Amino acid sequence: MTTDRDQAKAEFISILKWIVLAAVLMVAGALFYLHWTGALSVHTVVATVLGVFFSVLLGCGLFAAAFFSDKSGIDRDVADATRQDRKP
């Protein structure tokens, strides 16, 4: 079981790296669009960088965490621990 968790952890870390890359690319795209439309100021840049980066990171990170918990067997452990054997 530890091998499943170790493999899931390695995949999770790899996915997080891709998520950070996607977030950086999204920020760059948003800043390019704002520059192109002419609505770029210091406050706009700071708000865009923080908002877009953390929104992408949070949304994708939660999906990655859900897949990690399933692949690592944590969901199965919790379900087994809380299951009550009921006899009819």
C-alpha positions in Angstrom: 0.0 0.0 0.0 2.9 2.4 0.6 4.0 1.9 -3.0 0.6 3.1 -4.2 0.9 6.2 -1.9 4.4 6.9 -2.9 3.5 6.7 -6.6 0.4 8.8 -6.1 2.5 11.4 -4.2 5.1 11.5 -7.0 2.3 12.0 -9.6 0.7 14.7 -7.5 3.9 16.7 -7.3 4.4 16.3 -11.0 0.8 17.5 -11.6 1.4 20.5 -9.3 4.3 21.6 -11.4 2.2 21.5 -14.5 -0.5 23.5 -12.7 1.9 26.2 -11.7 3.1 26.4 -15.3 -0.5 26.7 -16.5 -1.2 29.4 -14.0 1.9 31.4 -15.1 0.8 31.1 -18.7 -2.7 32.2 -17.8 -1.3 35.2 -16.0 0.9 36.1 -19.0 -2.1 35.7 -21.3 -4.3 37.9 -19.2 -1.6 40.6 -18.9 -1.1 40.5 -22.6 -4.8 40.9 -23.2 -5.0 43.9 -20.8 -2.0 45.5 -22.4 -3.5 45.0 -25.8 -6.8 46.7 -24.8 -4.9 49.5 -23.1 -6.4 49.0 -19.6 -3.1 48.3 -17.9 -2.0 50.1 -14.7 0.0 49.0 -11.6 -3.1 48.1 -9.6 -4.6 46.2 -12.5 -1.3 44.2 -12.9 -1.2 43.3 -9.2 -4.9 42.3 -9.1 -4.6 40.3 -12.3 -1.5 38.4 -11.2 -2.9 37.6 -7.8 -6.4 36.8 -8.9 -5.7 34.7 -12.0 -2.7 32.9 -10.5 -4.4 31.8 -7.3 -7.7 31.1 -8.9 -6.1 28.7 -11.4 -3.9 27.2 -8.6 -6.9 26.7 -6.3 -9.2 25.2 -8.9 -6.7 22.8 -10.4 -5.1 22.0 -7.1 -8.4 20.9 -5.6 -9.0 18.6 -8.5 -5.5 17.2 -8.2 -6.0 16.7 -4.5 -9.2 14.7 -5.2 -7.4 12.5 -7.7 -4.5 12.1 -5.2 -6.8 10.9 -2.4 -8.4 8.4 -4.7 -5.2 7.0 -6.2 -3.3 6.8 -2.9 -6.1 4.8 -1.2 -6.9 7.4 1.4 -10.6 7.4 0.4 -10.7 3.6 0.7 -9.2 3.7 4.2 -11.7 6.3 5.4 -14.6 4.4 3.9 -13.4 1.1 5.5 -12.9 2.8 8.9 -16.4 4.4 8.9 -18.3 1.4 7.5 -20.7 -0.3 9.9 -21.5 -3.9 9.2 -25.2 -4.1 9.5 -27.0 -7.3 9.8 -30.6 -7.3 8.6 
